[in-house]
Amino acid sequence: MHLQFTTGDKAASTLDVEVSHFIIAGWAGRDSDAVLHHIRELEALGVPAPGAVPLFYRVATNQLSQQPLLEVVGDETSGEAEPFVFFHRGEWWVSLTSDHTDRYLETFSVALSKQACIKPVASKAWRMSEVVEHWDTLELTSWIKEQGEWVVYQQGTLASLLTPQDLLARYLNGNTAQEGLAMSCGTLGAIGGIRPSSEFRMALHDPRLNRTLEHAYCTGALPVVV
């Protein structure tokens, strides 16, 4: 899948990236208590507990999209903001994605629920080398629209998640990263519980360099035909 990013440096160059291998890291919290909270959060919705943590889900690269308007089946879907890292021309880059998921299908299969929905991706990226030393201070926030008002849905620093380096080391298991590898690196718990929403905004803020990756999208529901 072809994605295009504007870099966050002074040159503001463009990256044309062909993602050839996409993984979503699930249950990627650094704090075991927080991971358990997220597992219980999903169990309350009927989602079975994972067999291992973290867990890595392969998702088709054609599910990645940088468009602001998406289509889903039914009205039981919602997003989750996550750091998005990818390997391009010999170095790692950081952007932002939403693990938009079908919550009804999730009660039967987490892997299928992730595959069923398009994954929105921001259009800007930073070099990993520019943020790796202060990674834990990066601030991840998402909002959903409820009753016509934006409300904070997720909020916290990346200190609560395993680092991309840790996740990638576990996934690659000694193998070398190849051009086009991309990973969605875990998420924060939902404030007020996981719930459907057709409008979603997300941001990854770097307080040290005073810059922000942002993306917003809306979903249109296709009918569930039986």
Secondary structure as GFF3:
##gff-version 3
##sequence-region A 1 226
A	DSSP	beta_strand	2	7	.	.	.	ID=ss1
A	DSSP	beta_strand	14	18	.	.	.	ID=ss2
A	DSSP	beta_strand	21	26	.	.	.	ID=ss3
A	DSSP	alpha_helix	32	43	.	.	.	ID=ss4
A	DSSP	beta_strand	55	59	.	.	.	ID=ss5
A	DSSP	three_ten_helix	61	63	.	.	.	ID=ss6
A	DSSP	beta_strand	64	65	.	.	.	ID=ss7
A	DSSP	beta_strand	69	73	.	.	.	ID=ss8
A	DSSP	beta_strand	77	78	.	.	.	ID=ss9
A	DSSP	beta_strand	81	88	.	.	.	ID=ss10
A	DSSP	beta_strand	91	98	.	.	.	ID=ss11
A	DSSP	beta_strand	101	102	.	.	.	ID=ss12
A	DSSP	alpha_helix	103	106	.	.	.	ID=ss13
A	DSSP	alpha_helix	110	115	.	.	.	ID=ss14
A	DSSP	beta_strand	119	120	.	.	.	ID=ss15
A	DSSP	beta_strand	124	127	.	.	.	ID=ss16
A	DSSP	alpha_helix	128	131	.	.	.	ID=ss17
A	DSSP	three_ten_helix	132	137	.	.	.	ID=ss18
A	DSSP	beta_strand	139	146	.	.	.	ID=ss19
A	DSSP	beta_strand	149	157	.	.	.	ID=ss20
A	DSSP	three_ten_helix	158	160	.	.	.	ID=ss21
A	DSSP	alpha_helix	164	172	.	.	.	ID=ss22
A	DSSP	beta_strand	181	184	.	.	.	ID=ss23
A	DSSP	beta_strand	199	206	.	.	.	ID=ss24
A	DSSP	beta_strand	211	222	.	.	.	ID=ss25
###
